[in-house]
Amino acid sequence: MKYKVAVIGAGYFGQRHIKLLSQMPDVEITGIVDTDVDKAIEIAKQYGLKYHADFKELLKVADVFFVVTPTITHFEIAIELIKEGKDLFIEKPLTEKPAFAEKILDEAIKRNLIIQAGLIERYNPVVISLMEHIREPIFINAERVSPFLGRATDTDVTYDLMIHDIDLIWFMLKKDKKLKVKDLKVYKKSFVTERIDHAVVWFDFTNNDAEIKASVTASRISADFRRNLTIIQNQNVLHADLMNKTLKMIDRQGKITELSVKNKDSQPLYEEIRDFLNSVKNRKLSPHAPSPEDLIEVIEIIDRINGGT
């Protein structure tokens, strides 16, 4: 099976998609689209691809679309493509409005289309190995911070960075259980942009009869880069460094054990794209991908954190 795909968006992350898709022998990139014409033409020439000014020009030649554009454009593009019966991979956060996310997902489900949001950390080999050691967590601490890079300034850090860790909490805790947010407290601060640049959220969850607490920090005004998860369980503590790809466990005697990380050199984005394309082939969303229900719940939580209604 040859996947005929189009990529909408040739910015930094769009170029990463284009590079990996161009390396896949069962993928034909029928064209790329971007509002920055000069940049798009340059990228198209680099990979021997066709540039188009409007994604509608690709409707007859592509069955699968990758939407890697600013978040504010996702809803309009997605609805148009869904009406045309196209399967979609949309970079996170899908949309910043829960009602728009519900509309996108409802329309896709009605048409039996495959739609997946890009939440790449689910495919991080450290996360995959970590999942094998999760045994009824009682406290989770997530930290995802970076210096100010001047990117994604049109969105809050909650949607740019924190969404990954909130999604991972759902991924870790919600399997066949009823995860509910009992309470949450928020500290948030705008500092270098007009949007939220630093946020800390304290969660109280109930998961069936269990109570779980979590602290999640996201910042783009840090002095360095960190992507860490700490999970306290009754029998041990797990420390995952998602950037350096290390996983350690501390037992009740204080002994530190370095745990194996399988497929440590794998590329999460490559694995995520392959998982999506496999879902397209099988006409069924992968259990590893975020479900529509999970996507909506996570977006609703972030909307609540941001102060939405």
MOLIN-V597092 format. One line per field, one symbol per residue. ss: DSSP state (A for helix, B for strand, O for the rest). psi: psi as a letter, one per 30 degrees, with the letter a starting at -180 (. if undefined). burial: b if it has 9 or more other ideal C-beta (glycine too) atoms within 8 Angstrom, else e. A space follows every 50 residues. Layout:
BEGIN
ss: ???
psi: ???
burial: ???
END
This chain:
BEGIN
ss: OOBBBBBBOOOAAAAAAAAAAAOOOOBBBBBBBOOOAAAAAAAAAAAOOO BBOOAAAAOOOOOBBBBOOOAAAAAAAAAAAAAOOOBBBBBOOOOOOAAA AAAAAAAAAAOOOOBBBBOAAAAOAAAAAAAOOOOOBBBBBBBBBOOOOO OOOOOOAAAAAAAAAAAAAAAAAOOOOOBBBBBBBBBBBOOOOOOOOBBB BBBBBBBOOBBBBBBBBBBOOOOOOBBBBBBBBOOBBBBBBOOOOBBBBB BOOOOBBBOOOOOOOOOAAAAAAAAAAAAAAAOOOOOOOOOAAAAAAAAA AAAAAAOOO
psi: kjkjlkkjjhaeeeeeeeeeeffjfgkjjfllkkfjeeeeeeeeeeghlk kkfkfffgeffkfkkjjhlkeffeeeeeeeeefghkkkjklkgdlgjeee eeeeeeeeeeghlkkkkjifffgkfeeeeeffgkiikfkkkkkjlllkfg lhfgllfefeefeeeeeeeeeefgjglikkjelkkkkkkkeflflkfkkk kkkjlkjcfkkklkkkkkkghlfakkikkkjkleflkkjkjfefhlklkk affgkkkkkkjkhegljeeeeeeeeeeeeeefhkkkfflkleeeeeeeee eeeeefgl.
burial: eebbbbbbbbbebbbbbbbbbbebeebebbbbbbeebebbbebbeebebe bbeebeebbeebebbbbbbebeebbebbbbbbeeebbbbbbbbbbbbbeb bbbbbebbbeeebbbbbbbbbbbbbbbbbbbebbeebbbbbbbbbbbeee eeeebbbbbbbbbbbbbbbbbbbbeeeebebeebebebebeeeebbbbbb bbbbbbbeeebbbbbbbbbbbbeeebebbbbebeebbbbbbbeebbbbbb beeeeeeebebeeeebebbbbbbbbbbbbbeeeeebeebbebebbbbbbb bbbbbbeee
END
